[in-house]
C-alpha cells in the first residue's frame, strides 16, 4: 500500500508537470497568434501603401509620356518657324 501511494504521488506530480507544460504551450500559442495578427495588419497596411504608390507612379509615367509628346510637338513647330523665318 505504501508503494502504491508513492507511485500515485509520482504519477500525480508527472501529471501536474504535464498540465503546467500544456498551459505554457497554450500561452506561447496565444502570443504567436497575437504576433501573427500584428504582422498581418502590418502587411495589409504596407500593401495599401504600395498600391497607392503604384497608382501615383503610373500617373507620373502617363503624364510624362503626354508631356514629352507635347514638348516634341512644340519643338518641331519652333524649328519649322525658325526655318521659315530664316530661309
VMD Tcl script that builds the backbone (N, CA, C; Angstrom):
set m [mol new atoms 261]
animate dup $m
set s [atomselect $m all]
$s set {name element resname resid chain x y z} {
  {N N UNK 1 A 0.835 -1.201 0.000}
  {CA C UNK 1 A 0.000 0.000 0.000}
  {C C UNK 1 A 0.878 1.262 0.000}
  {N N UNK 2 A 1.996 1.213 0.697}
  {CA C UNK 2 A 2.917 2.343 0.735}
  {C C UNK 2 A 3.532 2.570 -0.644}
  {N N UNK 3 A 3.861 1.476 -1.331}
  {CA C UNK 3 A 4.405 1.585 -2.695}
  {C C UNK 3 A 3.376 2.196 -3.643}
  {N N UNK 4 A 2.119 1.790 -3.506}
  {CA C UNK 4 A 1.058 2.346 -4.359}
  {C C UNK 4 A 0.916 3.849 -4.115}
  {N N UNK 5 A 0.981 4.283 -2.860}
  {CA C UNK 5 A 0.903 5.711 -2.548}
  {C C UNK 5 A 2.074 6.472 -3.169}
  {N N UNK 6 A 3.256 5.901 -3.088}
  {CA C UNK 6 A 4.448 6.543 -3.670}
  {C C UNK 6 A 4.313 6.638 -5.185}
  {N N UNK 7 A 3.830 5.569 -5.815}
  {CA C UNK 7 A 3.639 5.585 -7.269}
  {C C UNK 7 A 2.539 6.573 -7.664}
  {N N UNK 8 A 1.484 6.629 -6.884}
  {CA C UNK 8 A 0.409 7.591 -7.173}
  {C C UNK 8 A 0.896 9.020 -6.996}
  {N N UNK 9 A 1.734 9.268 -5.987}
  {CA C UNK 9 A 2.318 10.611 -5.806}
  {C C UNK 9 A 3.208 10.980 -6.996}
  {N N UNK 10 A 4.007 10.020 -7.467}
  {CA C UNK 10 A 4.876 10.265 -8.625}
  {C C UNK 10 A 4.032 10.524 -9.874}
  {N N UNK 11 A 2.969 9.727 -10.026}
  {CA C UNK 11 A 2.072 9.925 -11.175}
  {C C UNK 11 A 1.381 11.284 -11.092}
  {N N UNK 12 A 0.991 11.657 -9.903}
  {CA C UNK 12 A 0.326 12.952 -9.709}
  {C C UNK 12 A 1.263 14.100 -10.060}
  {N N UNK 13 A 2.510 14.006 -9.607}
  {CA C UNK 13 A 3.462 15.086 -9.925}
  {C C UNK 13 A 3.780 15.113 -11.421}
  {N N UNK 14 A 3.845 13.951 -12.070}
  {CA C UNK 14 A 4.092 13.915 -13.518}
  {C C UNK 14 A 2.928 14.539 -14.265}
  {N N UNK 15 A 1.714 14.251 -13.844}
  {CA C UNK 15 A 0.522 14.834 -14.493}
  {C C UNK 15 A 0.479 16.337 -14.259}
  {N N UNK 16 A 0.858 16.789 -13.072}
  {CA C UNK 16 A 0.895 18.217 -12.771}
  {C C UNK 16 A 1.918 18.921 -13.656}
  {N N UNK 17 A 3.097 18.304 -13.862}
  {CA C UNK 17 A 4.111 18.883 -14.762}
  {C C UNK 17 A 3.578 18.967 -16.185}
  {N N UNK 18 A 2.886 17.910 -16.633}
  {CA C UNK 18 A 2.321 17.925 -17.984}
  {C C UNK 18 A 1.266 19.023 -18.119}
  {N N UNK 19 A 0.483 19.226 -17.071}
  {CA C UNK 19 A -0.522 20.298 -17.091}
  {C C UNK 19 A 0.165 21.653 -17.220}
  {N N UNK 20 A 1.225 21.864 -16.438}
  {CA C UNK 20 A 1.953 23.135 -16.491}
  {C C UNK 20 A 2.579 23.345 -17.871}
  {N N UNK 21 A 3.145 22.283 -18.427}
  {CA C UNK 21 A 3.720 22.387 -19.770}
  {C C UNK 21 A 2.630 22.707 -20.786}
  {N N UNK 22 A 1.474 22.069 -20.667}
  {CA C UNK 22 A 0.356 22.340 -21.573}
  {C C UNK 22 A -0.114 23.786 -21.470}
  {N N UNK 23 A -0.169 24.313 -20.242}
  {CA C UNK 23 A -0.562 25.716 -20.057}
  {C C UNK 23 A 0.465 26.670 -20.663}
  {N N UNK 24 A 1.751 26.342 -20.505}
  {CA C UNK 24 A 2.808 27.167 -21.096}
  {C C UNK 24 A 2.734 27.135 -22.622}
  {N N UNK 25 A 2.457 25.970 -23.174}
  {CA C UNK 25 A 2.311 25.853 -24.636}
  {C C UNK 25 A 1.123 26.687 -25.094}
  {N N UNK 26 A 0.011 26.649 -24.347}
  {CA C UNK 26 A -1.160 27.455 -24.694}
  {C C UNK 26 A -0.852 28.941 -24.657}
  {N N UNK 27 A -0.113 29.392 -23.631}
  {CA C UNK 27 A 0.283 30.802 -23.538}
  {C C UNK 27 A 1.173 31.192 -24.711}
  {N N UNK 28 A 2.112 30.308 -25.063}
  {CA C UNK 28 A 3.016 30.582 -26.191}
  {C C UNK 28 A 2.231 30.669 -27.501}
  {N N UNK 29 A 1.269 29.780 -27.674}
  {CA C UNK 29 A 0.437 29.820 -28.882}
  {C C UNK 29 A -0.375 31.111 -28.954}
  {N N UNK 30 A -0.913 31.546 -27.817}
  {CA C UNK 30 A -1.653 32.814 -27.795}
  {C C UNK 30 A -0.752 33.978 -28.195}
  {N N UNK 31 A 0.479 33.969 -27.687}
  {CA C UNK 31 A 1.431 35.016 -28.049}
  {C C UNK 31 A 1.713 34.996 -29.549}
  {N N UNK 32 A 1.899 33.808 -30.102}
  {CA C UNK 32 A 2.185 33.698 -31.539}
  {C C UNK 32 A 0.988 34.134 -32.377}
  {N N UNK 33 A -0.213 33.837 -31.922}
  {CA C UNK 33 A -1.413 34.288 -32.645}
  {C C UNK 33 A -1.465 35.807 -32.667}
  {N N UNK 34 A -1.171 36.442 -31.524}
  {CA C UNK 34 A -1.144 37.903 -31.475}
  {C C UNK 34 A -0.086 38.475 -32.417}
  {N N UNK 35 A 1.106 37.866 -32.414}
  {CA C UNK 35 A 2.175 38.332 -33.296}
  {C C UNK 35 A 1.792 38.168 -34.766}
  {N N UNK 36 A 1.160 37.063 -35.100}
  {CA C UNK 36 A 0.732 36.845 -36.486}
  {C C UNK 36 A -0.335 37.853 -36.903}
  {N N UNK 37 A -1.240 38.183 -35.990}
  {CA C UNK 37 A -2.268 39.169 -36.308}
  {C C UNK 37 A -1.639 40.545 -36.517}
  {N N UNK 38 A -0.662 40.902 -35.697}
  {CA C UNK 38 A 0.031 42.181 -35.876}
  {C C UNK 38 A 0.787 42.210 -37.200}
  {N N UNK 39 A 1.434 41.097 -37.525}
  {CA C UNK 39 A 2.164 41.021 -38.793}
  {C C UNK 39 A 1.206 41.125 -39.970}
  {N N UNK 40 A 0.073 40.460 -39.874}
  {CA C UNK 40 A -0.928 40.515 -40.936}
  {C C UNK 40 A -1.429 41.938 -41.134}
  {N N UNK 41 A -1.691 42.641 -40.037}
  {CA C UNK 41 A -2.150 44.026 -40.136}
  {C C UNK 41 A -1.072 44.915 -40.765}
  {N N UNK 42 A 0.190 44.699 -40.378}
  {CA C UNK 42 A 1.289 45.488 -40.944}
  {C C UNK 42 A 1.451 45.212 -42.432}
  {N N UNK 43 A 1.320 43.958 -42.831}
  {CA C UNK 43 A 1.427 43.603 -44.249}
  {C C UNK 43 A 0.282 44.238 -45.040}
  {N N UNK 44 A -0.908 44.229 -44.475}
  {CA C UNK 44 A -2.060 44.825 -45.166}
  {C C UNK 44 A -1.866 46.330 -45.338}
  {N N UNK 45 A -1.354 47.004 -44.294}
  {CA C UNK 45 A -1.088 48.444 -44.415}
  {C C UNK 45 A -0.031 48.704 -45.479}
  {N N UNK 46 A 1.000 47.874 -45.498}
  {CA C UNK 46 A 2.061 48.043 -46.489}
  {C C UNK 46 A 1.540 47.810 -47.897}
  {N N UNK 47 A 0.678 46.809 -48.068}
  {CA C UNK 47 A 0.089 46.557 -49.390}
  {C C UNK 47 A -0.749 47.746 -49.842}
  {N N UNK 48 A -1.502 48.342 -48.926}
  {CA C UNK 48 A -2.298 49.515 -49.285}
  {C C UNK 48 A -1.406 50.679 -49.699}
  {N N UNK 49 A -0.327 50.883 -48.952}
  {CA C UNK 49 A 0.610 51.963 -49.304}
  {C C UNK 49 A 1.258 51.698 -50.652}
  {N N UNK 50 A 1.661 50.452 -50.891}
  {CA C UNK 50 A 2.281 50.117 -52.173}
  {C C UNK 50 A 1.303 50.315 -53.324}
  {N N UNK 51 A 0.042 49.975 -53.100}
  {CA C UNK 51 A -0.963 50.199 -54.135}
  {C C UNK 51 A -1.107 51.670 -54.462}
  {N N UNK 52 A -1.119 52.506 -53.414}
  {CA C UNK 52 A -1.222 53.950 -53.629}
  {C C UNK 52 A -0.008 54.480 -54.378}
  {N N UNK 53 A 1.172 54.047 -53.951}
  {CA C UNK 53 A 2.401 54.495 -54.614}
  {C C UNK 53 A 2.433 54.009 -56.053}
  {N N UNK 54 A 2.004 52.782 -56.280}
  {CA C UNK 54 A 1.979 52.237 -57.639}
  {C C UNK 54 A 1.054 53.059 -58.532}
  {N N UNK 55 A -0.096 53.448 -58.005}
  {CA C UNK 55 A -1.011 54.289 -58.782}
  {C C UNK 55 A -0.389 55.635 -59.087}
  {N N UNK 56 A 0.298 56.215 -58.093}
  {CA C UNK 56 A 0.944 57.522 -58.319}
  {C C UNK 56 A 2.048 57.418 -59.361}
  {N N UNK 57 A 2.830 56.353 -59.286}
  {CA C UNK 57 A 3.901 56.153 -60.270}
  {C C UNK 57 A 3.301 55.991 -61.667}
  {N N UNK 58 A 2.207 55.248 -61.758}
  {CA C UNK 58 A 1.536 55.105 -63.052}
  {C C UNK 58 A 1.045 56.435 -63.593}
  {N N UNK 59 A 0.514 57.269 -62.704}
  {CA C UNK 59 A 0.065 58.599 -63.126}
  {C C UNK 59 A 1.230 59.454 -63.610}
  {N N UNK 60 A 2.355 59.390 -62.885}
  {CA C UNK 60 A 3.529 60.170 -63.281}
  {C C UNK 60 A 4.052 59.696 -64.629}
  {N N UNK 61 A 4.110 58.385 -64.812}
  {CA C UNK 61 A 4.594 57.844 -66.088}
  {C C UNK 61 A 3.660 58.259 -67.221}
  {N N UNK 62 A 2.358 58.172 -66.977}
  {CA C UNK 62 A 1.395 58.560 -68.013}
  {C C UNK 62 A 1.503 60.043 -68.333}
  {N N UNK 63 A 1.670 60.875 -67.312}
  {CA C UNK 63 A 1.773 62.315 -67.568}
  {C C UNK 63 A 3.082 62.661 -68.259}
  {N N UNK 64 A 4.151 61.936 -67.956}
  {CA C UNK 64 A 5.427 62.196 -68.613}
  {C C UNK 64 A 5.372 61.831 -70.090}
  {N N UNK 65 A 4.668 60.769 -70.435}
  {CA C UNK 65 A 4.535 60.408 -71.848}
  {C C UNK 65 A 3.799 61.503 -72.596}
  {N N UNK 66 A 2.741 62.006 -72.013}
  {CA C UNK 66 A 1.970 63.077 -72.646}
  {C C UNK 66 A 2.799 64.344 -72.749}
  {N N UNK 67 A 3.524 64.704 -71.714}
  {CA C UNK 67 A 4.333 65.913 -71.724}
  {C C UNK 67 A 5.449 65.827 -72.757}
  {N N UNK 68 A 6.054 64.681 -72.924}
  {CA C UNK 68 A 7.118 64.538 -73.911}
  {C C UNK 68 A 6.571 64.709 -75.325}
  {N N UNK 69 A 5.410 64.173 -75.567}
  {CA C UNK 69 A 4.819 64.331 -76.897}
  {C C UNK 69 A 4.487 65.798 -77.160}
  {N N UNK 70 A 3.915 66.451 -76.162}
  {CA C UNK 70 A 3.573 67.868 -76.329}
  {C C UNK 70 A 4.838 68.694 -76.503}
  {N N UNK 71 A 5.857 68.393 -75.707}
  {CA C UNK 71 A 7.130 69.116 -75.842}
  {C C UNK 71 A 7.758 68.879 -77.208}
  {N N UNK 72 A 7.691 67.654 -77.688}
  {CA C UNK 72 A 8.241 67.340 -79.002}
  {C C UNK 72 A 7.504 68.105 -80.094}
  {N N UNK 73 A 6.184 68.177 -79.991}
  {CA C UNK 73 A 5.401 68.936 -80.978}
  {C C UNK 73 A 5.772 70.413 -80.948}
  {N N UNK 74 A 5.932 70.974 -79.767}
  {CA C UNK 74 A 6.301 72.391 -79.646}
  {C C UNK 74 A 7.686 72.621 -80.239}
  {N N UNK 75 A 8.633 71.750 -79.977}
  {CA C UNK 75 A 9.990 71.900 -80.527}
  {C C UNK 75 A 9.975 71.816 -82.039}
  {N N UNK 76 A 9.212 70.887 -82.586}
  {CA C UNK 76 A 9.124 70.743 -84.050}
  {C C UNK 76 A 8.512 72.003 -84.650}
  {N N UNK 77 A 7.465 72.524 -84.042}
  {CA C UNK 77 A 6.836 73.754 -84.550}
  {C C UNK 77 A 7.796 74.937 -84.483}
  {N N UNK 78 A 8.548 75.046 -83.403}
  {CA C UNK 78 A 9.531 76.135 -83.286}
  {C C UNK 78 A 10.602 75.980 -84.354}
  {N N UNK 79 A 11.074 74.772 -84.595}
  {CA C UNK 79 A 12.083 74.553 -85.646}
  {C C UNK 79 A 11.537 74.923 -87.022}
  {N N UNK 80 A 10.291 74.551 -87.280}
  {CA C UNK 80 A 9.691 74.911 -88.572}
  {C C UNK 80 A 9.584 76.418 -88.709}
  {N N UNK 81 A 9.170 77.104 -87.662}
  {CA C UNK 81 A 9.075 78.563 -87.699}
  {C C UNK 81 A 10.446 79.198 -87.900}
  {N N UNK 82 A 11.467 78.674 -87.226}
  {CA C UNK 82 A 12.832 79.202 -87.385}
  {C C UNK 82 A 13.293 78.982 -88.822}
  {N N UNK 83 A 13.020 77.835 -89.396}
  {CA C UNK 83 A 13.420 77.567 -90.768}
  {C C UNK 83 A 12.685 78.474 -91.743}
  {N N UNK 84 A 11.411 78.725 -91.474}
  {CA C UNK 84 A 10.637 79.597 -92.359}
  {C C UNK 84 A 11.134 81.026 -92.257}
  {N N UNK 85 A 11.384 81.498 -91.038}
  {CA C UNK 85 A 11.808 82.870 -90.838}
  {C C UNK 85 A 13.191 83.097 -91.417}
  {N N UNK 86 A 14.107 82.197 -91.262}
  {CA C UNK 86 A 15.483 82.405 -91.711}
  {C C UNK 86 A 15.760 81.857 -93.105}
  {N N UNK 87 A 14.763 81.344 -93.799}
  {CA C UNK 87 A 15.056 80.876 -95.155}
  {C C UNK 87 A 14.646 81.835 -96.206}
}
mol reanalyze $m
mol bondsrecalc $m
mol representation Tube
mol addrep $m
